[in-house]
C-alpha cells in the first residue's frame, strides 16, 4: 500500500534572482527533437514508485540514467549528484524555481543528447536541482525528471495496466476513448486541463504525472465548488520544496472532459499554497490517471481516456490514521490524520515502530515494505512494538 502520496511537483519558471527572487521565464537554447520512424513500436517500460510516479530508464550524453516522467515540470531536471558524475557543469549565478513545498535553488547545464523510446533530443539545457529520495518515496533518488519541454513535442500514450508508454506524432489517436481539453500553460508551458465538480468548471488544472496524488485543489477552488464532504481529514505530502499539510476527502463524482469518474481522493491545499503561487486551480496527478490508458497531446488540444482495470476501483482509505515512512528496519510516523483512531489514541508525528503484530519491520535496501495494515478492515486490532520498547494497540475504523 502507498501510505503517503508524494507530490514532487516542480514548476521551473525561475531565472537569475536577487532577493526577493524575481521569477521570469528562462527558455533553453534551440533544440532538435526527432521521433524514429518506428516510434509506435518503441514502448518504454516503467514502474510506479512508492510515491506513485512513473520511473523508467533513458540515456543522456551516453550515460544510462533513471528518470521520472513528469508533465508538471516546465524544463527537464537533472539531480546535482548525477550532474556531477556526468560532468554537467551548471552555469554560474543564483536562480530559484517554484516547487511544491516552496522555492528551490537551480542551475542550468548544456547537454548533447537525451533519448528514450523512439524520441531523441539533441542540444538544449537541463535544470540542475537537488532531487531528494523523498520525492519518490524510495530509498534512492532518481537522476532526472523529464519535463514538458521534451514531452510536449508529441502525443504521449501511457498504458498504465501494461506499465509502459510511448511517444507518437501529434494528432495520432491510437485507441478510442473519452476526450478532455489539454493545452500548454502560456506562463509555465506545463500540461493543463480542467474538471467539472458539482456542475462547476474548475480550471486550469496542471496535468502532472510527477504528482502521485489523484486530485489536488487550491483552497479557493475548493470553496468555489461548494461541496459539503461526508468526511474531511488531513494528510501530509512531500515536494521538492519541502513538506506540506493538506485537508483530504473523497469526492463521490467528477468529470474530466467527457470522462466521468467516481470516488476520487481529493487533497485541498492551504491558502497561498503551490496552486495559488502558480495561478492555477490545482493538479490532476497520476493517482487519478493510472485508472485509465491516457493519451496526452497538447499540440492537438486534447487528452483521451480509456478505462483500465482500476477505473472502478475505490480509493484506498486509511482506517488507522497513521501515515508512515520506511526508515531502515523501522516505520516512522510522518503524520497522524485528523479525526482518526491514531489521533484519538494520542499518537504523535515522529514516533517509530519496530514490529507490527509481532512481525519485525524488515531491513531491506529499497525501502519497500507492506503497510496494508494501515487501511485494514475496520474493527481489526493492530499490535505495535515501538522502537523505544513500549507496546501499543490500535483498533481500526472508518473516519472519512
C-alpha positions as CSV (number, residue, x, y, z in Angstrom):
1,X,0.0,0.0,0.0
2,X,1.2,3.5,-0.7
3,X,0.6,5.1,2.7
4,X,1.9,8.5,1.6
5,X,1.1,10.2,-1.6
6,X,4.1,12.2,-2.8
7,X,3.9,15.5,-4.5
8,X,7.1,16.0,-6.5
9,X,5.9,19.0,-8.5
10,X,8.5,21.5,-9.6
11,X,7.4,24.4,-11.8
12,X,10.6,25.7,-13.4
13,X,10.0,29.4,-14.2
14,X,13.0,30.9,-12.3
15,X,15.8,32.9,-13.7
16,X,18.5,35.0,-12.2
17,X,17.0,36.0,-8.9
18,X,18.0,38.7,-6.4
19,X,16.3,38.7,-3.0
20,X,13.4,38.6,-3.1
21,X,13.5,36.3,-6.1
22,X,12.1,37.7,-9.4
23,X,10.8,34.7,-11.3
24,X,10.8,35.1,-15.1
25,X,10.9,32.6,-17.9
26,X,14.3,31.0,-18.7
27,X,13.9,29.4,-22.2
28,X,16.6,26.9,-23.2
29,X,18.6,27.2,-26.4
30,X,17.1,25.8,-29.6
31,X,16.8,22.0,-29.7
32,X,16.1,19.3,-32.2
33,X,13.5,16.7,-31.2
34,X,13.0,13.8,-33.5
35,X,10.9,10.6,-33.5
36,X,12.0,7.4,-35.1
37,X,10.0,6.0,-38.0
38,X,9.1,3.0,-35.9
39,X,8.3,5.1,-32.7
40,X,4.9,3.4,-32.4
41,X,6.7,0.1,-31.6
42,X,9.2,1.6,-29.2
43,X,7.3,1.2,-25.9
44,X,9.2,2.3,-22.8
45,X,8.6,0.1,-19.7
46,X,8.1,1.9,-16.4
47,X,7.4,1.0,-12.8
48,X,5.3,3.0,-10.3
49,X,7.4,4.3,-7.4
50,X,6.1,4.1,-3.8
51,X,5.2,7.7,-4.4
52,X,3.1,6.8,-7.5
53,X,5.3,8.3,-10.2
54,X,6.4,6.6,-13.5
55,X,10.1,5.6,-13.2
56,X,12.0,4.5,-16.3
57,X,15.5,4.4,-17.8
58,X,16.9,6.6,-20.5
59,X,20.2,7.7,-22.0
60,X,21.7,11.1,-21.6
61,X,25.1,12.0,-23.1
62,X,25.9,8.4,-23.5
63,X,25.0,7.5,-19.8
64,X,22.2,5.4,-18.5
65,X,20.0,7.2,-16.0
66,X,16.8,6.7,-14.0
67,X,14.1,9.2,-14.7
68,X,10.5,10.2,-13.7
69,X,8.0,11.1,-16.5
70,X,6.8,14.5,-15.3
71,X,4.4,16.6,-17.3
72,X,4.2,19.0,-14.4
73,X,7.8,20.2,-14.9
74,X,8.4,23.0,-17.3
75,X,12.0,22.0,-18.1
76,X,13.8,18.7,-17.7
77,X,15.7,18.4,-14.5
78,X,18.9,16.5,-13.6
79,X,19.9,15.9,-10.0
80,X,23.0,17.6,-8.7
81,X,24.6,14.2,-7.9
82,X,24.0,12.9,-11.4
83,X,25.2,16.2,-13.0
84,X,28.4,16.0,-11.0
85,X,29.1,12.4,-12.0
86,X,28.2,13.1,-15.7
87,X,30.3,16.3,-15.9
88,X,27.3,18.6,-16.4
89,X,28.5,21.9,-15.2
90,X,25.8,24.4,-14.1
91,X,26.2,28.0,-15.3
92,X,27.1,30.4,-12.6
93,X,24.5,32.7,-10.9
94,X,21.8,32.3,-8.3
95,X,18.4,31.1,-9.6
96,X,15.3,29.7,-8.0
97,X,12.2,27.9,-9.1
98,X,8.7,27.3,-7.7
99,X,8.1,23.8,-6.3
100,X,5.5,22.1,-4.2
101,X,6.6,23.0,-0.6
102,X,8.5,26.1,-1.5
103,X,11.1,27.6,-3.9
104,X,14.3,25.7,-4.6
105,X,17.7,26.8,-6.0
106,X,18.5,25.7,-9.5
107,X,21.2,25.9,-12.1
108,X,21.3,25.2,-15.9
109,X,23.7,22.9,-17.8
110,X,24.0,22.2,-21.5
111,X,23.6,18.6,-22.8
112,X,24.3,17.0,-26.1
113,X,21.7,14.3,-26.4
114,X,18.8,12.6,-24.5
115,X,16.9,9.6,-25.8
116,X,14.2,7.1,-24.7
117,X,11.7,5.1,-26.7
118,X,11.5,6.5,-30.2
119,X,12.5,10.0,-29.1
120,X,15.8,11.8,-29.4
121,X,16.5,15.4,-28.4
122,X,19.8,16.9,-29.3
123,X,21.2,20.1,-27.7
124,X,19.4,22.3,-25.2
125,X,19.8,22.5,-21.4
126,X,18.6,20.8,-18.3
127,X,17.9,22.4,-14.9
128,X,20.1,21.2,-12.0
129,X,18.3,20.6,-8.8
130,X,18.7,18.6,-5.6
131,X,16.4,15.6,-6.2
132,X,15.8,14.0,-2.8
133,X,14.7,10.4,-2.4
134,X,11.6,11.6,-0.5
135,X,10.3,12.9,-3.9
136,X,9.6,9.4,-5.0
137,X,9.1,7.7,-1.6
138,X,12.1,5.4,-2.3
139,X,15.4,4.8,-0.6
140,X,17.3,6.1,-3.6
141,X,16.7,9.3,-5.6
142,X,16.3,9.3,-9.4
143,X,18.7,11.1,-11.8
144,X,16.2,13.1,-13.9
145,X,12.7,14.4,-14.2
146,X,11.7,14.5,-17.9
147,X,9.5,17.6,-18.3
148,X,7.1,19.2,-20.8
149,X,9.9,20.8,-22.8
150,X,10.5,17.4,-24.2
151,X,7.1,15.7,-23.8
152,X,5.0,18.4,-25.4
153,X,6.6,17.6,-28.8
154,X,4.3,14.6,-29.3
155,X,1.4,12.6,-28.3
156,X,2.2,10.7,-25.1
157,X,0.4,7.3,-24.8
158,X,0.6,5.9,-21.3
159,X,-0.7,2.3,-20.8
160,X,-0.8,2.0,-17.0
161,X,-2.2,-1.5,-17.0
162,X,0.8,-2.7,-19.1
163,X,3.3,-0.5,-17.3
164,X,4.6,1.2,-20.5
165,X,4.4,4.4,-22.5
166,X,5.4,5.6,-26.0
167,X,5.8,8.9,-27.9
168,X,3.8,9.3,-31.1
169,X,3.5,12.1,-33.7
170,X,0.9,14.7,-32.6
171,X,-2.6,14.0,-34.0
172,X,-2.4,10.3,-33.6
173,X,-5.4,8.5,-31.9
174,X,-4.2,5.0,-31.2
175,X,-7.3,4.0,-29.2
176,X,-10.9,5.2,-28.7
177,X,-11.9,6.9,-25.6
178,X,-13.5,10.0,-23.9
179,X,-11.8,13.3,-24.7
180,X,-10.8,16.2,-22.5
181,X,-9.2,19.5,-23.3
182,X,-5.4,19.7,-22.9
183,X,-3.0,22.6,-23.6
184,X,0.2,24.1,-22.5
185,X,0.1,26.9,-19.9
186,X,1.1,30.2,-21.5
187,X,3.2,31.0,-18.4
188,X,4.9,27.8,-17.4
189,X,4.4,25.6,-20.5
190,X,3.3,22.6,-18.4
191,X,0.2,20.5,-19.4
192,X,-3.1,21.9,-18.2
193,X,-6.7,20.8,-18.4
194,X,-10.0,21.2,-16.4
195,X,-12.5,19.2,-14.5
196,X,-16.2,19.6,-13.6
197,X,-17.1,19.2,-10.0
198,X,-20.7,19.6,-8.7
199,X,-21.6,21.3,-12.0
200,X,-18.8,23.8,-11.8
201,X,-15.9,24.0,-14.2
202,X,-12.6,24.1,-12.4
203,X,-9.6,25.3,-14.4
204,X,-6.7,25.5,-15.0
205,X,-5.6,22.2,-13.5
206,X,-2.0,21.1,-14.1
207,X,-1.9,17.5,-15.5
208,X,1.1,16.3,-13.5
209,X,2.4,12.8,-14.0
210,X,5.0,13.6,-11.4
211,X,2.4,14.1,-8.7
212,X,1.4,10.9,-7.0
213,X,-1.9,12.2,-5.6
214,X,-5.2,11.9,-7.5
215,X,-6.6,15.4,-7.4
216,X,-5.4,18.5,-5.6
217,X,-7.3,21.8,-5.4
218,X,-6.4,25.2,-4.1
219,X,-8.4,26.4,-1.1
220,X,-10.1,29.0,-3.3
221,X,-11.1,26.5,-5.9
222,X,-12.5,24.1,-3.3
223,X,-14.5,26.9,-1.7
224,X,-15.9,27.9,-5.1
225,X,-17.1,24.4,-5.8
226,X,-19.1,24.4,-2.6
227,X,-19.2,20.6,-2.0
228,X,-20.0,19.5,1.6
229,X,-18.0,16.4,2.1
230,X,-19.2,13.5,4.2
231,X,-15.8,13.4,5.9
232,X,-12.8,15.6,6.0
233,X,-9.4,14.7,7.4
234,X,-5.8,15.7,7.0
235,X,-2.7,14.4,5.1
236,X,0.9,15.2,4.5
237,X,2.8,15.3,1.3
238,X,6.4,15.9,0.2
239,X,7.5,18.1,-2.6
240,X,10.9,19.2,-3.8
241,X,10.5,22.4,-1.8
242,X,9.5,20.7,1.5
243,X,6.6,19.2,3.4
244,X,3.0,20.4,3.0
245,X,-0.1,19.6,5.0
246,X,-3.5,19.4,3.3
247,X,-7.0,18.6,4.1
248,X,-8.3,15.4,2.4
249,X,-11.7,13.9,1.5
250,X,-13.2,11.6,-1.1
251,X,-15.2,13.2,-4.0
252,X,-18.1,10.9,-5.0
253,X,-18.2,12.1,-8.6
254,X,-16.5,14.5,-11.0
255,X,-15.7,14.6,-14.7
256,X,-12.5,15.4,-16.7
257,X,-13.9,16.4,-20.1
258,X,-16.3,13.7,-21.3
259,X,-14.8,11.1,-18.8
260,X,-17.0,10.6,-15.7
261,X,-15.2,9.5,-12.6
262,X,-16.3,8.2,-9.2
263,X,-14.7,8.2,-5.7
264,X,-11.6,10.3,-6.3
265,X,-9.3,11.1,-3.4
266,X,-9.1,14.9,-3.2
267,X,-6.4,17.0,-1.4
268,X,-7.1,20.6,-0.5
269,X,-4.1,22.9,-0.3
270,X,-3.8,25.6,2.3
271,X,-4.2,29.2,1.2
272,X,-1.2,30.7,-0.6
273,X,0.0,27.1,-1.5
274,X,1.6,26.0,-4.7
275,X,-1.6,26.4,-6.8
276,X,-2.1,30.0,-5.6
277,X,1.5,30.8,-6.3
278,X,1.3,29.5,-9.8
279,X,-2.2,30.9,-10.5
280,X,-3.8,27.5,-11.1
281,X,-6.8,25.8,-9.5
282,X,-4.9,22.6,-8.7
283,X,-3.4,19.5,-10.2
284,X,-4.5,16.2,-11.7
285,X,-2.0,13.6,-10.7
286,X,-1.0,10.0,-11.5
287,X,-3.2,8.7,-8.7
288,X,-6.1,9.6,-10.9
289,X,-4.5,9.0,-14.3
290,X,-3.5,5.4,-13.5
291,X,-7.1,4.3,-13.6
292,X,-7.0,4.7,-17.4
293,X,-5.0,4.4,-20.5
294,X,-4.3,8.0,-21.3
295,X,-3.2,9.8,-24.4
296,X,-1.9,13.4,-23.8
297,X,-1.5,15.5,-26.9
298,X,-1.3,19.2,-26.1
299,X,-0.5,20.2,-29.6
300,X,-3.7,18.6,-30.8
301,X,-5.6,20.2,-27.8
302,X,-6.8,17.1,-26.1
303,X,-6.2,14.1,-23.9
304,X,-8.1,10.8,-24.3
305,X,-9.2,8.4,-21.5
306,X,-9.9,4.6,-22.0
307,X,-10.9,2.9,-18.7
308,X,-8.3,0.5,-17.4
309,X,-8.7,-2.4,-14.9
310,X,-8.6,0.0,-12.0
311,X,-11.1,2.5,-13.4
312,X,-13.9,1.5,-10.9
313,X,-11.6,0.6,-8.0
314,X,-12.4,2.6,-4.9
315,X,-9.6,4.6,-3.3
316,X,-7.6,3.1,-0.5
317,X,-8.8,4.7,2.7
318,X,-6.7,4.7,5.8
319,X,-8.5,3.2,8.8
320,X,-5.6,3.8,11.2
321,X,-4.8,7.4,10.6
322,X,-1.1,6.7,10.5
323,X,0.9,7.9,7.5
324,X,4.3,6.2,7.8
325,X,7.6,6.1,6.0
326,X,10.2,3.4,6.0
327,X,13.5,4.2,7.8
328,X,15.9,1.2,7.8
329,X,14.2,-1.5,9.8
330,X,11.6,0.7,11.3
331,X,8.5,2.8,10.4
332,X,8.5,6.4,11.2
333,X,5.1,8.2,11.8
334,X,5.1,11.1,9.3
335,X,1.6,12.3,10.0
336,X,-1.4,11.5,12.3
337,X,-4.6,12.1,10.4
338,X,-7.2,14.4,11.9
339,X,-10.2,12.6,13.5
340,X,-8.5,9.2,13.1
341,X,-8.2,6.3,15.6
342,X,-4.5,7.1,15.9
343,X,-5.3,10.8,16.7
344,X,-7.8,9.7,19.4
345,X,-5.2,7.3,20.9
346,X,-2.6,10.1,21.2
347,X,-0.1,9.1,18.5
348,X,2.5,11.7,17.6
349,X,4.5,12.5,14.5
350,X,8.0,11.1,14.7
351,X,7.2,8.0,16.7
352,X,8.9,4.9,15.5
353,X,7.5,1.4,15.0
354,X,9.8,-1.7,15.0
355,X,7.2,-4.5,14.9
356,X,3.6,-4.9,13.6
357,X,1.6,-7.8,15.1
358,X,4.9,-9.1,16.5
359,X,6.5,-9.2,13.0
360,X,9.7,-7.1,12.7
361,X,9.8,-4.3,10.1
362,X,12.3,-5.8,7.6
363,X,15.7,-4.4,6.9
364,X,15.6,-4.0,3.1
365,X,17.7,-2.0,0.7
366,X,15.0,-0.4,-1.5
367,X,12.7,0.8,1.3
368,X,9.6,-1.1,0.1
369,X,7.6,-2.5,2.9
370,X,4.0,-3.7,3.3
371,X,1.9,-1.3,5.2
372,X,-1.5,-2.6,4.1
373,X,-2.5,-2.9,7.8
374,X,-2.9,0.9,7.9
375,X,-6.0,0.5,5.7
376,X,-7.2,-2.8,7.1
377,X,-10.7,-4.0,7.9
378,X,-12.5,-1.8,10.5
379,X,-12.6,-3.5,13.9
380,X,-9.2,-5.2,13.5
381,X,-6.8,-4.6,16.4
382,X,-3.2,-3.9,15.5
383,X,-0.4,-4.6,17.9
384,X,2.7,-2.4,17.6
385,X,6.1,-2.8,19.1
386,X,7.6,0.6,19.4
387,X,11.3,1.1,19.0
388,X,11.6,2.5,22.5
389,X,10.4,-0.8,23.9
390,X,6.8,0.1,24.5
391,X,3.8,-1.9,23.2
392,X,0.7,-0.2,21.8
393,X,-2.6,-1.3,20.2
394,X,-4.9,0.4,17.7
395,X,-8.4,-0.5,16.7
396,X,-9.1,0.3,13.0
397,X,-12.2,2.2,11.9
398,X,-13.6,4.3,9.1
399,X,-13.3,8.0,9.8
400,X,-13.6,9.8,6.4
